[in-house]
């Protein structure tokens, strides 16, 4: 895989995800990590929840702003925003788990 310095992210900023996350392709059921990362412009590391949350907010705001200038149909915009709701739900669930653990410890 090319080094991060060789990649031109343009309008798309990298998103950090866990090392083993990837979606299989429709034909073989598999996708190489390199292929997936290059296509989605991902940087693999394990961010802490605070960094993850901050990046989610920034990326969401950028994408929401960019959606206004696209030629996407309303249903396509809806699907993108529905994806963000999933990201936010999972993130909030992690924060709730942490909060509940801290409450039990105190």
LUMMARVEX-64724 format. One line per 10 residues: number of its first residue (from 0); their letters; for each residue y, z, x of C-alpha. Coordinates in pm, whole numbers, plus 50000, padded with zeros to 5 digits. Example, Ala and Ser with C-alpha at 12.3 -4.5 7.8 and 13.67 -1.06 7.14 Angstrom:
<sites>
0) AS) 49550 50780 51230 ~ 49894 50714 51367
</sites>
This chain:
<sites>
0) XXXXXXXXXX) 50000 50000 50000 ~ 50351 49928 50122 ~ 50555 50217 50241 ~ 50806 50360 49999 ~ 51089 50220 50211 ~ 50966 49864 50152 ~ 50981 49895 49774 ~ 51285 49782 49579 ~ 51297 50000 49270 ~ 51600 49825 49120
10) XXXXXXXXXX) 51666 49982 48783 ~ 51333 50163 48781 ~ 51316 50494 48963 ~ 50978 50628 49078 ~ 50804 50882 48859 ~ 50585 51149 49016 ~ 50247 51202 48852 ~ 49928 51388 48949 ~ 49717 51211 49212 ~ 49424 51129 48981
20) XXXXXXXXXX) 49625 50986 48688 ~ 49578 50620 48603 ~ 49503 50408 48297 ~ 49209 50165 48308 ~ 49274 49797 48251 ~ 49139 49628 47938 ~ 48894 49395 48112 ~ 48701 49594 48370 ~ 48782 49942 48246 ~ 48911 50020 48596
30) XXXXXXXXXX) 49230 49982 48788 ~ 49284 50047 49154 ~ 49529 50320 49239 ~ 49735 50077 49446 ~ 49751 49818 49166 ~ 49852 50079 48912 ~ 50112 50239 49137 ~ 50272 49909 49231 ~ 50285 49788 48871 ~ 50440 50108 48736
40) XXXXXXXXXX) 50631 50189 49057 ~ 50481 50534 49087 ~ 50506 50784 49370 ~ 50198 51006 49391 ~ 50256 51375 49450 ~ 50225 51696 49253 ~ 50576 51795 49151 ~ 50641 52147 49035 ~ 50720 52185 48666 ~ 51093 52234 48721
50) XXXXXXXXXX) 51126 51911 48924 ~ 50902 51730 48675 ~ 51117 51849 48382 ~ 51445 51755 48551 ~ 51311 51409 48636 ~ 51187 51359 48281 ~ 51533 51436 48146 ~ 51704 51200 48392 ~ 51456 50918 48336 ~ 51473 50961 47959
60) XXXXXXXXXX) 51853 50945 47961 ~ 51848 50635 48182 ~ 51589 50461 47968 ~ 51763 50553 47645 ~ 52085 50404 47781 ~ 51901 50090 47897 ~ 51732 50042 47557 ~ 52068 49963 47400 ~ 52102 49656 47621 ~ 51752 49519 47572
70) XXXXXXXXXX) 51626 49248 47341 ~ 51332 49464 47236 ~ 51239 49478 46870 ~ 51289 49806 46685 ~ 50912 49870 46682 ~ 50898 49828 47061 ~ 51183 50073 47108 ~ 51005 50311 46871 ~ 50685 50290 47079 ~ 50879 50369 47399
80) XXXXXXXXXX) 51045 50669 47237 ~ 50711 50781 47093 ~ 50576 50778 47448 ~ 50863 51000 47557 ~ 50782 51242 47276 ~ 50431 51270 47417 ~ 50567 51339 47766 ~ 50804 51603 47630 ~ 50529 51766 47420 ~ 50295 51800 47718
90) XXXXXXXXXX) 50580 51935 47932 ~ 50683 52189 47669 ~ 50321 52298 47629 ~ 50310 52370 48004 ~ 50629 52578 47980 ~ 50488 52771 47682 ~ 50167 52842 47878 ~ 50371 52974 48171 ~ 50589 53186 47943 ~ 50289 53335 47763
100) XXXXXX) 50118 53414 48094 ~ 50431 53591 48219 ~ 50457 53790 47896 ~ 50094 53905 47925 ~ 50153 54014 48285 ~ 50457 54225 48200
</sites>
